[in-house]
Amino acid sequence: MKINTIVLKVASRCNLNCSYCYVYNKGDETYKNKPKIFSKELTKILFNRILEYMNKYNINLYTIVFHGGEPLLAGLQYYKFFVETYEDIFSVTNKTINFVMQTNGTLLDEEFTQGLFELDISIGVSMDTTEATNSKYRVYHNNKSSYNEIKNGIDLCNKIVGNSGILSVINVQDSPNDTYLHLKSLKVNYANLLLPDENYNTITLNDTRGKIGQWLIEMFDLWFFDQDTNKPEISLFSDLILLILSLPHGNDIMGKGFGGTMIIETNGDIETNDTLRVCKPGITKSNFNIINDSLDTINDIPLAKLYYYAHHHLPKMCEECVLENICAGGYLINRYSDENGFNNESIYCEDIAKLICHVQNIIAKETYDDLGLKSINVKDVIEDIRNNKKTKYENKYLESF
Ligand code: SF4
């Protein structure tokens, strides 16, 4: 494994209490035993650990994503200290670290936004698909909507940084049209759409299978055929187009890439992608910590290995699927069940399949066979998938989690 991104839990608490949050509201309560803020002592240790790791694996470019909880709770002074410490340790090397922050945006004011901009920390804001949905789910601890503050944070990014990006979990209660219009009204440059963190155990409570595929198809059409040259880049769709064109690409949801991310908790614990906690409380817990252990110990965490190779260690059904190279089993979280571990196709298997077929057929038509891209019959693909599903294959490794 070669990890080139750390998601750093700068703060273990959050000023919001979003009902779907995997950190606080999906059964895992490990955050309660963690320090509230990643300390300055640990910051120095972390940079030395990263440098040690980059030297060992001959990596010149690394990324740190500030995450939480809510990373802005650490305060601007902390980020100034963080970047100064980085410069002290890395200025004598030929290695570089990019800094990115994923925030709920509510605490962004002129000073904080300007400060992050000057520190060269890129800002991504998380919000819901429309104002009404955001006001319903993305709320403060007193249930008050956070919409106005988030919108203000995005406006400040546009004004001070000159661009903005958002991350939203797909919500089929909002029509694709309302979602797209909302996206454009925010004037964001980038948007990332995430599948809900559901698995076979949880999907019964909020079963959106069948709806998500159609939602994504309509959303894709709105975006793809929009002639506005300032339309936002939606990475889920642009990545999919690249995959269909056989250009090597991948993200957590699709493609044959690798899960090159690890988590460092506010107490210095080394873990794999913490969204996997929604599968089973404590599933990502490890015995490694940056105080005593090198980042290399990520290799000794079985779940971290599975996450890294998630699109390569597949259930037999996915291996036999005609879309295997593009979908590659889907998002790992969506494959979990208590019964079979990760030896399942994605709960959104047919939704993803319909989207891939739809996009491939549009791209094939648009490129007039110039690229030799063939149309595919979605009915045949779904029938194949359903036939494959009839046989359950054992896979001891994937079932062991
Ligand atoms: S079977 Fe479903 S989840 Fe697996 S690769 Fe095919 S479309 Fe994706």
Residues whose N, C-alpha, C, O or C-beta is under 5 A from the ligand:
A	BS01	SF4	M317 C318 C321 L323 E324 C327 A328 G329 G330 E345 S346 C349 A353
